[in-house]
């Protein structure tokens, strides 16, 4: 990596890389029985999600679609939760029927 790359693609400060993991009340891990279950934002292959995971054994309880109040992703588009128009939906011919 050259000097220019280090200036352009610098590592962000450590305090910018922290994620707030909120405790989920009333849930326990089915794998280990721990009560330390937390919910936090993640980038997932199917898009941005909120992960609910055990912090003792890192067992994933579930992934949820983020609500507007979650503010995830931080720069979410206005049309993120809109239904696809009829023109954008797959037709029966394209699904092989």
Protein Blocks (a to p, Z undefined) as FASTA:
>chain_A
ZZklmmmmcccdfklmpccddddehiacfklopabdcddddddfkbpcdddddfklopaf
bdcdddfklopafkbcfklmpccdfklpccfklnoZZ
